[in-house]
Amino acid sequence: MLKEPVMDLTHLPMWTELFHSRTVDVRAERKWVLELMKYGFKDTIDYAICQKSYVIKTLMAFYECSVCDQMTKVSGFLSIFK
């Protein structure tokens, strides 16, 4: 995250790694990431950063995927985009 002396505030570090995790606790990690997004979306700048990092497209594609369970849909996605 801090490989360089300046932090890039327009990039979401480790979002892809956490959301597409291969660990046993993948559902817990996804829930944690979605909770962060739920409480972190405060402004249009936040949305623009997520759009730039393909977060919104990834979430919409995952919502329709058979791997996405009903609890993730209700507690995660719908609470973010209400």
C-alpha positions as CSV (number, residue, x, y, z in Angstrom):
1,M,0.0,0.0,0.0
2,L,2.8,2.4,0.8
3,K,5.4,1.4,-1.8
4,E,5.8,5.0,-2.8
5,P,6.1,8.2,-0.7
6,V,2.7,9.4,-1.8
7,M,-0.6,7.7,-1.2
8,D,-3.0,7.4,-4.2
9,L,-6.4,8.3,-2.9
10,T,-8.1,7.5,-6.2
11,H,-7.3,3.8,-6.0
12,L,-8.9,1.0,-3.8
13,P,-6.0,-1.1,-2.6
14,M,-6.7,-4.8,-2.2
15,W,-10.4,-4.6,-3.1
16,T,-10.1,-7.3,-5.8
17,E,-8.0,-9.6,-3.6
18,L,-10.5,-9.4,-0.7
19,F,-13.7,-9.7,-2.8
20,H,-12.4,-12.6,-4.9
21,S,-10.6,-14.3,-2.1
22,R,-9.7,-18.0,-2.2
23,T,-9.6,-18.5,1.5
24,V,-12.1,-20.5,3.6
25,D,-13.6,-17.3,5.0
26,V,-14.5,-15.8,1.6
27,R,-18.0,-15.0,2.7
28,A,-16.8,-13.2,5.8
29,E,-14.3,-11.2,3.8
30,R,-17.0,-10.3,1.2
31,K,-19.3,-9.3,4.0
32,W,-16.6,-7.1,5.6
33,V,-15.8,-5.4,2.2
34,L,-19.5,-4.8,1.6
35,E,-19.9,-3.4,5.1
36,L,-17.0,-1.0,4.5
37,M,-18.6,0.1,1.2
38,K,-22.0,0.5,2.9
39,Y,-20.7,2.9,5.5
40,G,-18.0,4.4,3.2
41,F,-20.1,5.8,0.4
42,K,-20.6,9.4,1.4
43,D,-20.1,11.4,-1.7
44,T,-20.1,11.3,-5.5
45,I,-16.3,11.2,-5.3
46,D,-16.5,7.8,-3.6
47,Y,-18.8,6.5,-6.4
48,A,-16.4,7.8,-9.0
49,I,-13.4,6.1,-7.4
50,C,-15.4,2.8,-7.3
51,Q,-16.5,3.2,-10.9
52,K,-12.9,3.9,-11.9
53,S,-11.7,0.7,-10.2
54,Y,-14.6,-1.4,-11.8
55,V,-16.1,-2.1,-8.4
56,I,-19.7,-1.2,-9.5
57,K,-19.5,-3.4,-12.6
58,T,-18.0,-6.3,-10.6
59,L,-20.7,-6.0,-7.9
60,M,-23.5,-6.0,-10.6
61,A,-22.0,-9.0,-12.3
62,F,-21.5,-10.9,-9.0
63,Y,-25.1,-10.1,-8.0
64,E,-26.4,-12.1,-11.0
65,C,-23.9,-14.9,-10.5
66,S,-25.0,-18.3,-9.0
67,V,-22.2,-18.1,-6.4
68,C,-23.9,-15.1,-4.8
69,D,-26.1,-16.2,-2.0
70,Q,-29.4,-14.6,-0.9
71,M,-27.9,-13.2,2.3
72,T,-25.1,-11.4,0.4
73,K,-27.7,-9.9,-2.0
74,V,-30.0,-8.6,0.8
75,S,-27.5,-7.5,3.5
76,G,-24.7,-6.5,1.1
77,F,-25.7,-5.1,-2.2
78,L,-29.1,-3.8,-1.5
79,S,-27.9,-1.9,1.6
80,I,-25.2,-0.2,-0.4
81,F,-27.4,0.9,-3.3
82,K,-30.5,2.0,-1.5
